[in-house]
Amino acid sequence: RSRIRYITGKMAWLVVGILGAMAVAVSSQKMMSVPSHDGSVTVLIDPQTGTISSISSTGGPNPIEVDVSVNPSISGARMLMQSAKDLGGDKGVLIQTFLCLPGGDVPCAAQKAACNLTVSPQATSVRIDMSFEGGMDAGVPPWTSPINLDFNFTDASKLKIWAPWNRNGEDALNPSDGGYSWWDGTYAFGNSFGSPDFIVAEQFSVIDSKAGGAFHIVGDPGNQPVPRGWLYLAGKGGAACTSPSSCPGSAAATFSYEKLRLLPGVVHTRGFDVVASAACYRPGLAWSMVAYPEYWSPVHGAASRFVDGLGSYSSYLGSLADPQWKALGYQTNWDLSGRFFPYMGMFLPPMEGPTDPWENDVEGTQTRANCSYNSIDKNYADIQAEGFSTLSYFNVFEYGINVQHGDDRGTVPATLNQENWPNASLYLENNFRPALVTNFVCAGGSPCNSREWTPVEGKSQGSWQGSVVVDPREGLGYDASLLSQIQRKITALPHFQGIVIDRSDWNQLVNLDGDDGYTLIGNRTGWSMKYSYLQILPRLRAALEKAQKPGASPYIMLDNTVGFGWLPFMKSFDGTYSEGANFNSVGLLGLDSTSILWTSSRKECCSTAAAADTYFQARLRMGVFPQAPFPENDHCIQPDPNSTADYLRYGALFTVIRNASWVLDPMPISLSNDSIKSNAFRGGEGGTSLLYPIVFGGSTTRVVVNLAHLPAAIGALDSDVMHPGMGATWQPIILQAGTEAGAASAAVPLVSGCGLLRVRVKSSHP
């Protein structure tokens, strides 16, 4: 139950109790790995200064109270006025701030911006809704400056911070060092364009390990997309202090949003929830999964996880009957892009009959060959008959081969003109010339031709094989072509199972020939391609759902996140199949969904046996399936005896974690050796196990494991461990009862520094 209590006088308190509401959430969302902790969060507002001045949590054994000033700001602006108003009842408190940006041709008094923060109690959180509107006086031209939401901590000497960061191969599950060493830096939204690191969701956790409590700032994944956003972390003190208590220092966490238009009537909104828990980052993720399951989980839940397993990106059409493939943990081939289509963007051409041929793409590692609906479907059927899965290549931003175009933007026809499809340039001119991007700007970095935020005028953005970047938003024509091809795949290919969408990196581009109503680049309005992505994805998903056959496996959509891995884009997807080596970011996006990740070469994974152990254990811990050494893989690992032998050592372990989801109870596992790492999953093969990958043990042969939140007393549990190089065999493990309910410990043997511990209720398996 939620309740709100205001104390008269200087301070107004918002108190939200979480105990009852969390119990309801757990019982109704058991598959979401929702923690069973209880607690409350308190937000303190000072109406005289109009600021949030502290956040308290009773989620752990001891209450924590953190002095933090939460303020909206505009970079370079000064505050004119701030006030707070009690809205009464459960409506909360309205904090109003007026700011202005001095300088330039517009007087500060005219160039004002107004920000409203509404702080209100919810069933399981305190909600902070922010809205910004700029240029409060009529006639003021639109302007832009980074909009910020600042969390300034007076004393961070006892606090650690965690965010859903990629950490570039480091331990992403480890909070900061604490003692106001907050791993200062810049964390971009979705990708590290011009930044050393990035986050995959707009949230962070503040942890007081000594007191045992934490609170979480959880952004709404439905927040308005921004051309570019950041999480900035900054701490003071650190090396200058002999101990945190002798030299307290401040720290700050700031969400910053760039290239947004400040103008009367243009309102920018963002929502956040403040959540309490024990001293762990996991409950913040758990709360987000309960509140926003459509972003974290596959559209059809566990039924969509049949593609879990090692992947390939290949043109191979041969047999997969060799039992080696199942021993490797292999499962899903993503069609090599040019293996079946004639050119980029024409993924299945409009043919009259199922045997009518066309020649596949001229460029690439695939063999040149004639293709037809029947030949493609036979390949899919053969792979699936051997127990594996197939996903088709798709791309919503790139089109054509050696495209030629004039300056005339043309119009969009009422219906697609299909007859000229063999000529990519003519097909574009006849059907979606307005979608061709010829005036644009990018956030910077490869592959965009534009320097950072420098407009390109009258020139298309080229890509692979002379293709061009097009805008798939509604009404420009290319959306109709994409939707027609999805429908054609469904009707012409009976064994079609779904798609992987490539090249999410083009989300960084802003089309200057459009106006999304919010973006401003210099003095130019524009259309952020993030809006285009968010338009086309649900339409593709809807086409798949409309064609879904009763009793059949659901159609699958996976996202290649190498260019942009961002939770708000995941609503229409069932998981990820990504290029690159960002195993942390795809693992965090895959808390309850499929995550398959590229392996570029033997050098990346398996140059030595020790390197292979590190490579596979890092991915096993994050629930990420690497690519297999597969025949005719394109720009990824090829078969060879040495790497195949290393893969076979870990194949059984990856097979076990299929269909597993992260356990998000606070601190589900700890180890006697801090240098050895672990994680906790629920489900996996069989669906009823608790699975604990233990990794990076090096030469250590045994470690003591402490488990929490077990589903039954140890007498009702079975436990065993699987090791790399031992095939699919399990070694029994004896659990010792802990001092707390649901707790146990065990001495677990390790091989190559690794073991996959399994705990099951005896009645749940044969």
Helices and strands as residue ranges (DSSP letters): E 12-17, H 19-28, G 30-32, E 40-46, E 51-57, E 64-74, E 78-86, G 89-91, E 93-100, E 112-121, E 126-134, E 147-153, E 160-162, G 167-169, E 185-189, E 197-199, E 203-208, E 213-219, E 228-235, G 238-240, G 244-246, E 251-258, E 267-278, H 282-291, H 293-296, G 301-307, E 310-314, H 324-327, E 330-335, H 337-340, E 358-359, E 370-371, H 373-385, E 389-395, E 398-399, H 424-431, G 433-435, E 440-442, G 464-466, E 468-469, H 478-492, E 498-502, G 504-508, E 509-511, E 519-521, E 524-528, H 529-546, E 556-559, G 567-572, E 575-578, H 583-589, E 594-597, H 602-605, H 609-622, E 625-626, H 641-656, E 660-662, E 669-671, E 677-678, E 681-683, E 689-695, E 702-707, G 714-716, E 717-722, E 731-732, E 736-737, E 744-749, E 755-761, G 762-764
